[in-house]
């Protein structure tokens, strides 16, 4: 317990952490500055050492396994909020500096995503029951950052419809055009584009579960003749398209594949076409994927810094014709997801089990505070091989978005 106490003394500066150790002894950390008061109880003495060595991984695992519990009205959301307010202090501890240096050395291996591995990583997350996702996503099954015109009053459905309309407006589609969507989820964007513009969309995905549902939804929407869903890795897609769309996909290509990703987008574009890329990013220098997220939620995933993104577009000779940064929109999206998951937790437990529910709670709480107090945001790019493929005045985006 001595090593863990040393770590927590330096870590918790904002708010207060009351820790009841496995022997029943109570320890108090922080209290110097305002913040939440959180009480946790450890039920396994091995956690004293594990939490010192790798707190970001083992705290999540202990909560999943029931060997870390909350008391005095505290919950996992409070715990992650406290963590987010003190994260800088954790990274400054000597043990964590060493751990992060190891992670940096291994990150290209962690994010290696050759074709077969990429498909397996995607299915790890997306081929669980769609009934689970229906418990917390909007009615369109959009599993990416929404756009809140009014965070206080917009419903999740409102915000996701806003997002689809804004993306479609940025594409400036005309009759007869073709669109390729890389990583199409359950098909909402492809269906919206086809229904609102009449263009033909080829949407690819490596998740059979998602593709099957997307095809059903396209038929129900009456656009099955305009949207073609293919089970395909993006590197295998052939042809040339007026627009290429990628929403929530770049995070999964792997840090060693950014150049191949942007090169593929470039090769898929017609001479006067352009691409839309929507991706989670970080406002800090390049980092690593958190160990809990990497192990249990998104294996192979990596959130790039903007310096990594633009270095790759430079190497692949793509114009960044437009960029927009969405800062708190994903926080508000996740706030809705976490509330909906909590409201339907009993149904999630019936689908899987209690351990799965705790894993999902920890994941949603962790990423929510990452967008509130951490370095995460979402960026949207328009990319082209020609400097004039995108209009030089961006007013068209807003006008078209309101029209849709």
N, C-alpha and C positions, 0 to 999 in steps of 0.2 A: 504493500500500500504506500510505502514511502516514496517510490519513484512516481507513482500516479499522483500523489499529493503534490509533489514538486511540479509536475506538469500542469496540473489544474490550478495551482497557485499563480503561475505565470500566465495561464490561459485566460481565466475568468476575471476580467476587469470591469465589464459592464454587466449589471444584474448580479444575481446570486444563484449559486448552485449548492444545494444541500444533497450530499451523497451519503447514503447509508450503506456501509461496506458489508461484505459477506458475513463478517463476524458480528454484525448488528451495531457497530460503532458508527456514530454520526459525525460527518466532517462538513465544514462550511467553507465555501470558496467565493471570493468576490465581495460584493456589497459595497465597493468603493464608489461606483458610479451607478446612476439609475439604470433600470432594466428589469426584465422579468425575473421572478423567483421560481425556480424549478427544483423539484425534489425527485431524485432517482434512487432506486434500491438495487444493489447488485446481489444476485443469489448464488454466484459461483466465484470462489476465491481466485480461480484462474483468470478472471476478468481484470483483476488488479494489474497483472503484468501485461495482458493482451491490450488493454486500453492505453497503457503507456506506450507500447510499441507501435500500435497502429489504430488510433482512436476512431478514425473515419470509417474504417472497415468493421472493427469489432463492436462498436456501439450499435451499428445497424444489425449485425448478426445477432448480438445479444438481445436486442429488442425483438427480432424475428423469433428467436428461440425461447423467449420468455424468461431469460436469465437477467434481463434489465427491465425493470418495471417502473412506473411512475406513481407518486403518491401526492397527497395534499392537493388534489385537483389538477395537478400537472398532466400534460399529455405530450405526445411526440411532436406536435406542432410547436408547443412552447419550448421544448428542448432544442429543436432545430433553429428556432428564432434566437435563442440564447447563443447557440453555436455561431450563427451568422454574425452576431454583434461582436464576437470575440475572435473571429477566425484569424485575424492578423497576428494575434498573440500566440496562437497555436503554431503557426508557420515559423515564428521566430525562435521556438525552442530548439535546442541543439539536436535532440532526437528526431524531431520532425524535419529539420533541415536535411539530415542524413537520409531519412526515408524518401523525401522528395527528390533528392539527387539520384537515388536508385530508380524511382519512377521515371524520371526524365531519361535516364539511360536506357530504360526498357520500353519507352512509349512507342517507338516504331514497331517493335514486336507486338506490343499490346494492340496496336491499331492496324496490324497487317490484315488486309482483307482481299486475298485472292478470290477468284470467282466462286469456288465451292464454299470457302469459309464465309464469304459475305452473305451467301444465301442462308447458311446455317445460323449465322448471327441474327439475321433479320427474322428468321422463323422462331428463334428463341423468344422474341418479344411479341411478334405479331401473329403467330399461329396459335396463341392461346385463344380460348373461346371468345368470339365476338360478343357473346352475351355479357361478358365482363365489361367490355368497353362501352356497351350500351348503358351501363349503370351510371357512368359519369361523363361521357361525351355528349355533345349536342345531338339533335335528331338527325343531322347529316353525317355523323361519325367523322368529324374533322378532328384529327389528332395532331394539330399544330397550332401555333400562336394565332389567336383571334385578333380582331381590331375593334377596340372600344371607342366609339365616338363619345360616349358618356358612361364612364365606368360605374357611376352610381346607379344608373337606371337601365342601361343595356342588359338584356338577358344574354346568356351564353349563345343562344340561337341567333339573336340580333347581331352579336359581335362576329360570329362565324360567317353569317351572310355578308356582313360588311367586308370581311377579309376576302371572300370569293369575288365580290364585285370589284374591289380595288385591284386585285390581281388581274382580273379580266380586263379592266380599264387600262392597266399598264401595258397589256399586250397589243392594244390597238388593232384588233383583228378585223379583217375585211372578208366578204364572201369569197369562197374558193380557196382560202388559205388552209394550210395544214399545220397541226400542232403535235409535237411529241412531248409527253409528260413522263419524266424520269422519276419513278417511285410514286405510285398513284394512290396509295392507301386504299380506302374503301370506295374511291371513285368520285367523291363529291366535286372536286374541282373540274375534272374532265367532263362530268355530266353538266355542270353549270356552264362551262365554256361552250359545249356543243348546243345546249338548250338556248342560251342567250345570244349566240352569234351565228349559229348554223354551220360552223366550220367542222372539219373532220379532225378527230383527235386519236392518236395512237398512244395509249397509256401502258407503261410497263411496270412490272412489280415482280419480286421473287417470292411473294407469299401466296400460295394457292388459296388459303382461306380468304384473304382479302379479295383476290381476283374473282373468286366465285360469287361473293356478295356484290362486288362492283358490277358484274355483268347483270345480276338480277336487278339491281337498282337502275341501271341504264335502260333495261327493258321496261321497267315500271314508269320511268320518266319519258318514254317514247323516243329515246335517242340511240337505241342500240345500233341503228344503221350509220350513226355518225361517230360512235366511240368504239374503238377496238382495244380490248384489254389483252395484253400478252404477258405470259409468265416468262420473264427474260431479265437477265442481268443487263444493266445499262451499257456495259462494254460490248455487248453483242448486238445492240440495235443498229440497223443499217438504214440508209436513206437520207434524204435532205428535207428539211422542214422550214416553214416560214418562221415558226416560233418553237423554242425549246423551253420547257417549264420544269423546274425542280424545286419542290417544296419539302423541306425537312429531310432531304436526301444527302446533302453534302456532309452532314454530321456523321454519316455512316460509311463514307468511302474509304476512310483511313488516311492518316497524315502522309503516308508515303505515296498516296494515289491522287493527290490534288492536281498535279499536272496532267495525269491521264484523264481525270474527270473533266477538267476544263478543255483539254484537247478534244475529247469526245464531243462535248457540247459544240465547240467550234466546227468540227467536221460534220455535225448533223445540220448545221444552219445553211440555208440558201445564202447567196452572196449578199442580198439586202435584208436578211432576216436578223432577228436578235433573240436573246435568251433572257428569261427571268429566273433568278436564283433567290430563294428564301431560305435562310439558314440561321441557326443559333450561333452566336459568336461571343467572344470575350473582349472587353475593352482593355485588358491587361496584356502584357507580353505572352508569348506561347507558354502553355502549361501542360497539364496532364489531365486525364479523366479520373475522377474520384474513384477510389477502389471499390466502394459498394456498388455504385452505378455500373462500373466496368464488369464486375463479377456477376451481379444478379439481374441487372435491368437491360443494359445496352452493351453487350460485349462487342469489342471492335470499334466503338463509337469514339469520336473526338470532336470537341467544340473548338474551332480554330480562332486564333486572334486575327484581327484585320490585317496585320503585317504579313501573316502567312497567306491570307487570301490574295492580297494584292501582289505579293511576290509571285504567286502562281499565275495570276492573270497577265502579269508582265512577261513571264517566261513563255506563255502560250499565245502571246500577241493578240490579246482581246482588249477592246475598248471597254472601260467601265463608263458607260454612257449615263448612268444614273445610279444613285445610292440613297437609300432611306434607312434610318435606324429606328427601330421600335424598341423603346426602353422598358416601360412598365406594362406594356400590353400582355406580355406572357405571364407576368405576375398575376394580373387580373384573370387571365385564362385559367391558370393553375389554382387560383383561389376558388373559382367555380368548380373545377374538377374535384378538388379535395373535399369541398362541402358536399358535392353530389355523391362521391364515394362513401363518405361518412354516413350519409342518409340511407344508403343502400348496402351498408356493410354486411348485414345479415344475409342478403342474397349473394354477395361475393363469397362469404364463408360457405354457403351451400354449394356454390360452384366449385370451390377449391377447399381451403381449410383455413384455420386460424393463423397459422404461420404465414401462409400466402398473403392474407389480409394485412398482417403487420408489415411484411415486406413492402407491399404496395403503399401503405400509409407512410412508411419511412421515406420511400422514393418520392412521393408527391410532396411531402413536407420539405424534403431537402431541396428539391428543384424550385419550389415556390420561393423559399428564402434566398435562393441563388439569384433570382431575378429581382428581389426586393432589396437585399442588402449586399449581394455579391457583385461579381463582375460580368454577369451574363446579360445579354440583350439579343435581339434578332436584327439581322440586316437583310435588306432586299436590294439586289443588283439587277441592272439591265446591261447585258453584255453583247457586243457585236464585233464583227471583223471590219466593218466600215464605220467611219466617224459620223456619217450622216444617216445611218439606219434608223436611229431613234430621233424623233423631232427635237430640235434644239431648244424648244420651250416646253416645259413639263406641264403646262396648264391642262393639256388634253386628259391627263390622268384623272384629275378631280372632276372635270366635266363629264367624262365617260362613267366614272364611278357612281355619280349621282343618277345618271340615266339608267343604271342597271339595278 
